[in-house]
């Protein structure tokens, strides 16, 4: 039944996601969830808005320690979260309120509205993917991940989420590949190295 589900429902969406990936608060300890923006982010000035993300991702790859990497990660999130739209900002505030009240359906409806009026706003797609994941609606979650990665192939949060979905549906080999892609973008991404080590032993076996 699981394999049939993957083949009929997830495989077409996953294929598109991985195609995009190729040209493509922290994980919860037990339950696992998508990577989301830290609660506190640095302010974004006019100069920051024109900051080349390529520079930040380059710095992220060579960050000497976790503290430095985390600071760079926060700057990247700060740029991703900025919508430059008062309407979007208001709706995102309402999304947060709905999520705090555990009203997932309302939060999704609000994100639907944001995506309709500002489809280039990556964080709306990413947040909706997270909510669909929480509802175990993997088909819709994968579709939103595809949109995130089409717009930003280096989105380590979406890549980590994709890996989680692959684990949930029992595709450890694909999960391992996706996590490795996430680490290629962000080598010091929290928890992912441990997941890679565990899956590597499971999928590829221990070194003799």
N, C-alpha and C positions, 0 to 999 in steps of 0.2 A: 504493500500500500504506500509506504514512504517513497519508494523509487518511482512508482507511478505518479505520485503527487509532484515530485521534483520534475519528472519528464514533461508532464502535461501543463503544469502551472508555472514553475519557477525557471525551468531551463531557458525558455526564450528571453525572459527578462534578464536572467543572469548573464546570458551571452552578451547582451547589449551593455550590461554593467562592466563586464570584464574588457570588452572592446574599448570602452571609454577609459577604463583604468590604465590600459596599455598606452594610450596616446595622451590616459588618466593622471561639570565637575568630573573627574577621572572615572575609569571603569569601576563598577561596584565589585567588591571583593568576591561575593558569592553569586548573587543572581546574575550579574553582568548586565550592562546597559551600554548605550552608545556613548562615545565621548561627546561632551557638551562644553560650551564655553564656561570657564571658571566664573564664579560669582563676582569676583572683583577683577576688572580689566583696566589697563591703563587708558587714560584719555586719548582721544584721537584728534590731533590738531590738523590744520589745513595741510601742513607739510606731510604729516603722516598719511593723509588720504592719497597723496601722490607717491608715497613710498613704494618702491618697487618690491613686490612680493618675491620676486626672484632673489633679491638680495637677502631677504629674511629667511627664505627656505635654504639658501646657500649657507647662511650662518647656522641654521638649525642642524644641518648635516654635520658641521664641524664643531658644534658646541662642546667645550671641554668637560663639562660636568652637568648634572641634572638641574642644578640651580640656574645656570646660564641658559640651558635648553628651555626650561620652564618660562623664563622671562621672554624669550623669543616667541615661544608658543603663545603667550598671552598677547603679544603685539600682533601676531597673525590673527588670532581670534578677534581682537579689537577691530581690525580692518574688515574682517568677514561680517561682524555683527552690525557695523554701521550701515544703515539703510538709506540715509539722506532723504527720507520721506517722513513728514510728520504723521501722515495717515498710517504708514507702516509701523512707525514707532508706537503709536497709540494702540494699534491692533496687537502688536507683540506684547505690550504691557498686559492686555486683556488675555492673551494666550498664557502668559506666566500665571496670572490670577487663576485661570481655569485649571491649569496644571497643579497649582498649589492646592486647589480644592478637589483635585483628582477627577475633574470633569473632562475626561479625555475626548469625548465626542465633541464637546463645545470647542475645545482647543483645536481639534482638527478642522472644524468648520471655519474657525477664525483664520487658520493657516491657509485653508482653501481660498478665502477672500484675499489674503495677502498675495498669494501666488498668482491669482487672477489679475491683480492690479500691478504687481511688480514681479514678474516671472524671473528676473535676473537676480533676485535677492536670495542668495545661496542658503542663508541660515533658515529661511522659511521651509525650504525643501528638506534640509537636514533635520530640523526639529520635527517636521511631520513624519519623516522616516523613523525617527525615534519613537514617536507615539504609535505608529503602526506596528513597530517591533514589539512594543509593550502589549499591544492587543493580539500579538502572534499572527498578525496579518502580513505574512512575509512577502506575498506578491506585491502589495502596494508599497511596502517598505523598500523592496528592491527597486521598484520603479522610481521611487524618489531618490534613492542612492544613485541611480543611473543619472538623474538630472543634476545632482550635486557634482558628480565626477565629470560629467560632460562640461560643466562650467569651470570646475577646478579639479583637475586630475590628481593634484597633490593633497587633496583634503583627507588628512590622516584620520579625522573623526569618522568620515563616511567609510573609509577603508576598514577601520576597526569594526564598525557596525556590520559591514558586509561579512567580515570574518566570523563574527558572532552568529550571524544567520546561518552561515555554512556549517558551523559547529552544531547549531540547533537541529538542522535537518540531517545531520549525520555525515556530511561531506567533509571529513577532516583533512583530506588531501587538498581540497580547494581552499579551506580555511587557512591551512599552513601557507599556501601560496599568497593569499591576500595579506596575511599578517606580515609576511616577508616584504611585500610591496610597501606596506605601511612603514616598516622599519627602514626601508631604503630612503623614504622621505624624511622620517623622524627617528633616527637611531636610538634615542633615549626615551621613546614613548613608553610611559608607565605601563607595567603589567604585560605588555605585548611580548617582550623577550621571554618571559616565563611561559607564556602560552605557546610560543614558537618552540621552545625547548621540549615541552610536554608533547606537542603534536609531532614534532620531528621524531621523537622516540617511538611514538605510536604508529606513525605512517611509514617512516624509513628504517626504524629499528635502531638499536644501540650500536655504537661503533665497537668493533671487536678489538 
